[in-house]
Amino acid sequence: MTPVELSRTVLHAVRRAVDAGELSVAVPARAVVSPPGPGGAGDYATNIALQLARPAGQPALRVAEVLRTHLARSEGVTCVEITGPGFLNISLDRHAAGTALVRRILAEGMRYGHGDSLAGQVYEVRVPFEVRAEVLADALARIVASQGGRVAVHHLAGAQHFDARPLDHLDAQPLDAQPLDAQHLAVQPSPGASEPPFDDSEPRPGVSEPAFAVSEPAFAVSEPAFAVSEPLPGAPGPLPGSSQPLPGSSHPSQSPRAASQATRTAASPATRIAVQRPHLNSRSAPTELTTPLEAAQPAGDPRPTAPPTATPTPLDLRPHPAPEDPTPLGLDAACWALLHPAPHDRPRVTADHLVQRESNPLFRVRYAHARTRALGRNAGDLGFTAEAGGMGEEGEEGGHAASLSLLPLLADYPRVLATVAALPRAEGVAAPSRLARYLVVLADATLALLPVVLPLGEEKPSAAHRARLALAEAAGTVLAGGLSLLGIDAPDHL
């Protein structure tokens, strides 16, 4: 049982007490659960009884006694103790909680950890034409979309724009664009920009010529990139025929509505934003993370453009720039090299990210995922499949301890993704780096479990083996989902 699920369990206990007439209070919107403090007991503690004591007109200890009765009957709860002035200390059935968690991960697949906590939120991110800023903005857009939000990215050196929609809408977009490959990591500015941020014309020591061609821009715009429905800060002057000033413009005779209509008239109906990102599950199915609302409407179309659901919060995304061109590393290693360090840290763009050794964090993460998939194939050869359940007895060597260390990490994955809600603060910007470091810790814990998953020698497959296989497959699912949010492939064979 995760802390979020336990919080719902506490609220359900309050609801049952109210329905039974034991408490006369309004059920609160949330109940805070946290690890017990000094003098506490169990796995989690909550102060819900102290919170409801005054509205109920009863002492906190009396409210705690009422709630303890209902909480003790909840599934997955083994013991409820009252400490101090009325804290409820809850002990969980770890086997039942672990089984429920594994079943949930296997049922939800790579969408485990996704939610709607940012539904309706729009974050405006302004980035320079610099490769690390581009990759970081892309990862932020993916993580925000996994929580139901949306990121609108504007380039500081021009008016180009792309809009990252929630993940549910990605598959509905046309698949007529080319997938993002290594050459698109090198960013070229639009015609209005002063100069590109990277120059591969000068040879580097030990490199006779670039490993990847970087002649095309990261955001390929074959025609006018798009039509701007609302002016951006520092945008060009007003269009002819307007009557009210455009924000940020010195011409008082233009209105934003007239400027938008004039832009729609000038844009071709076929014009679209060609911002390419790799598909979440397969590079063979690229999608466009944008909805070309303005560019797709013909001139004079009376349908209004849908406004954003929330006012964007501007954020200037300026991470420490990459010290050199990362394209020779390839797409996956380049993304990892730029996202694994914190945004304010200098990234290492070296061939160390390509070596298949334990010292390479990216290799450990992808290797752990590939090994979980290989275990499923090997178990099939032995005639058994995964089934969530008990992981083995506490005294059993290796298996029980490895399972106990892995389960809390899997339960923590939704919280890691939810930290992006701190945008536009620095802790929100660091969400991709935090996710990358979490995947390394999860991979190390997964690798410790793998040796005890399959039966050894003449040993027959047991329920514990099936449960450990289910746990390993759940860990592999989370590893693949986290890598996909970073724009990195998770191969089944490595």
Phi, psi and omega in degrees: 000125180279163177303325178295316179294322178294323177299318177295322179298319178297318179295323177296323177296320177297317179299318179295322178294323178291316180296328179279356180081009181280334177228142177243079181217164171276133180294123182294162181285334182210155176232127183274125173238142182206164176302142182296145178274192179302133182087355180273181181211169176079194183268324182219159177225152178220149179255025184300327179294319176295325181292327185263354186301309183294312178300327181280345181069028181227158176297151182299324179294324178293318177297320179297321178297319180296314183290329181298321180299317182284323179294323183296338180269000182283146180292134179090354179257125182260330183203143176229123179241152178251127179230156176061216184284354180152022177286138176262118179256121190248129174254135185254152171281102186296325179294315180293318180296319179294321178297317180295322180294315180296317178298321180295316181296315181294329179285319184276339179066218184289354175271001175299134183093346177282153181201192181236027182294338179252019180302130182087352180274134176236125180248122177268118182243127179249123186235148172280170176279079182216137193297320181291321177298321179296313182293320179294319178297321179296316180294320177299319180298321180293314183292318177299318179297328178294339177258012175090001182266190183214143179240128174252118185256129176239140179267134184291336183262032179162191185252015180291150189208141166223158188234117181268117182268166176300158188296334182296338185263357188292317185291346180277352181281152180297146183254043184262007183257166180271146181291155178287125176239190188297328185291339182280356177288337177276120188264127173256144179284164174290170181303337180275354182279160186284310181197154180289150183284345181235147180223113180263009183287335180269126181291148176256156181301130177083359181237114184284323177205159184299140180288335180227141177290138182235039185277339182260152180283159179295324179247093188286115180240104184279330178235186175310126196305319184183174177254128184272118180278333177228139185292146175263156176302130179081015181289165180298174185294180186289160176271154180295149174091009180262164185241347182234155184291149175271134180307130181083005181249153181267000181263113185278005188258013182241142175253148177300325180295317179293322179296320179295318180294321179294323179293319178298324180294322184283336185276140177287142179301333182273354182294135178213162178277122183260057177272118187256136174224148179292147178294152185297322186251339184208137178284349180277355180234073182289157177224162175260121181275062182196156172237103185285073185298310184287315186291334184276350181268132177289167181298138177079008179296122185283350183290130181287150176283133182294124180285159176297152183284345179210156179288123181299144175260111185298142177216119174273111183267106182227075176289169175299124186294155176294135183290339179204172182294122182272359186299328177299342180284342188090166187298308186295310182294325179294315178299316180296317181299327183271336185259331184296317176289155174299151184305329182274354180269153178282123180285153176261111178258082184228168179288356177299335180285353181258342185287142180263074180225165180295335180288347181265110182300320180298319179296319180298318180295311182290326178293318179298319178296314181297324180292323177297323178289323178294325178298321178297320178293318179295321178295324176298322177294331180272355174089023174220160183234174181284142177206117182297140181176203180291139185272359182124168181284156184297328181276354182290135187290126170085302190297313184294314182295319179295323179293317181295328179282335183274324184299314179299328178293318178296321179292337183275350184301315178301324179294322179299317178293324183290347180294346178293344179295346179286353176307143007268018179286167187297325181293333174286321178297329181277007182302316178298319178295319178296320178295319179298316180291327175296319180297325178295315179296318179295321179297318179297319178292326178293317180298330178289335180277330191302322183297341184252012182282311184268150177293149183250142175061232181273007182293139179268146177299132181242178177297326178294322178295319178295322180291319179293325176296320177296320178295318178296319178294324176296318178297318177298324178296316179293320178298316180294319179296319179294318178296322180295325177292336176272358181079026184243139180285146177239089185288147176282338178238132182221000000 
